[in-house]
Amino acid sequence: MKKFLFFLSFIIIFANSAHAQATKKAAAPKTTASKSASAPKFNSKEPSFAGFTGSFIKFGPVSGNARPFTMTVEYAPWFFEIKGTASADYLTQDLGDDAIAVLAYYKVDDSANYQPGLFDLMIYLDDEPIKMSNLSFALIGPATAGSAVLAQAKTWNFTQGQVFKMSKYANGDILTAQATYLDKSHIEREKAAAKKRVADSIAREEKKVKDSIAKEEKRVKDSIAKEKKRVADSVAKEEKKRKDSISAHRRHVRDSIEQEKAEEEARKKAAAATKKKKKRPVVEEAEEEPPRKKRKKKPVIEEEEDDDEPPPPKKKKKRRE
């Protein structure tokens, strides 16, 4: 049981650690980026383009045919704020989430986790560019370290609005940026997906811990049941052995009694036979002597009696061997 409690406490500590790590990862938004160890540099003088929906733009009140706006994006690799004035003639009041903003920038090397080389912006309404003025670019958050690159980008190659008038970009990269725009809903979905991944990871870890605990509890339960069965079998075996011993002793006693009875009966019968035999008269049978051989009679010679002569001596008979 001590081993089980130790194992259970270890699993709980591991689960809490995993939960803390997952929470820490969830708390760190994807939009954060570490500052570059060194100032980033441009990779090429060729511009790149990125599209954003009007969900990132806050438009101010209409003044004639113009509206001030502020565009803020904080989503890696974008950390910037652009301010300016937009004019769409009689459609200016329709500017909102349906507008598509295309950012022109120069890519920097991979030493930075952000893109600071911003130099121009165009807003499209119903696929038509509108007039832009008073543009100002500022890097925010982790991208502030690239302020030198931002200043260089503003004067490096193109003047404001020029890049969007060039057909080689307008019919290629700019058109692609308009079609592959980034919307706040995309970010929210990605955040929700990231949150779900964290929740699923925590749920999997919790399930893993619960399964481990359940497995360990089952192992302990099975071990206890096995031990109980072993003890019960041992007790039953000893009880059977005791009963068999008692039965064997009883059979031995019964057999001994029956043997004693049989021997007593035999003794009684023998005594009765002896007593009966003593009461009968004893008849001694004479021993039969072997028949004697008949001797031949010798002829008697009559002699005159001589009173003076003694009778002749008798010859001794030889014993038969």
Residue, then its C-alpha position, 0 to 999 in steps of 0.5 A: m500500500k505504501k508503494f501504491l501511495f508513493f506511485l499515486s503521489f508521483i503521478i499527481i505531481f507529474a500531472n500538475s507539472a504537465h498542467a502548469q507547463a501547458t498553462k504556461k504555453a497557453a499563457a504565452p501568445k503566439t504574437t510574442a517574439s523575442k528581440s533579435a540579438s542583432a539588428p535585422k537586415f534586408n534579404s532583397k530589394e524586391p518588395s513583398f506584400a501581405g493582405f489584411t481585412g478591415s477587421f484590423i482597421k478602425f475608421g474615424p468619422v467621415s469629413g467630406n470624402a476622407r476618413p482617418f484610420t488606425m490599423t493595428v496588427e499584433y500577430a507574429p511576424w506583424f507588430f505595427e501600427i499605421k495611421g493615415t487618411a483614406s478617401a473613397d469619394y462617395l463610398t468613403q462612408d462604406l469603408g469598414d470590415d469589407a475593405i482589404a489592406v495590402l501592406a508593402y514591405y521588405k523581408v528581413d533575414d531570419s535573425a528576427n521573429y518580426q518584419p520591420g521593413l514596412f514602407d507602404l500601404m494600400i486599401y482596396l474597396d470592391d477590388e478598387p484602390i482608394k486614395m491614401s495620404n498622411l501615412s505613418f508607420a510605427l513598430i510596436g511590441p517586440a518589433t520596436a528593435g527594428s526601428a532602424v530597418l523601418a526608417q531605411a525601408k521608407t526611403w530605400n527603393f519606392t516612394q509612397g503609392q508607386v509600388f501599387k501602380m506597377s503592373k508586374y506587382a499589381n497583377g501578381d503578388i498584390l493580387t495574391a495578397q488580396a486573395t490570401y488576406l489575414d482576418k481577425s477571425h483567423i487569429e481567433r480561430e487559431k487562438a481557439a485551436a491553440k487553446k483547444r490543443v492545450a485543453d486536449s493535451i491537458a485532458r489527455e494527460e489527465k486521462k493518462v494519469k487517471d488510467s494510470i491510477a485506475k490501472e494501479e488501483k486494479r493491480v492492487k485490487d487484483s493483488i489483494a483478491k489474489e492474496k485473499k484467494r491464496v489464503a482462502d485456498s490455504v485455509a480450505k486445504e488445511e481444513k480438508k487435510r484436518k478433516d481427512s486426518i479425522s476421517a482416517h483416524r476414525r476409520h483406523v479406530r473403527d477398523s481396530i474395534e472391528q478387528e478386536k471384535a473379530e479376534e474376540e469372536a475367534r477366541k470365544k469360538a476357540a475356547a468353546a471348541t476346546k471346552k466341547k472337546k474336553k467333554r468327549p470320552v477319550v478312546e485310546e486306540a491300540e497300536e497295531e503290531p506288525p503281523r508276525k511270521k509264522r514259524k514252521k513247526k519242527p517235528v518233535i522227536e520223542e525221547e525217553e525221559d531221562d530223569d537224570e539228564p538236564p534238559p538241553p540249553k535253549k538257543k538264544k534268538k537273534r534280533r532282527e535288525 
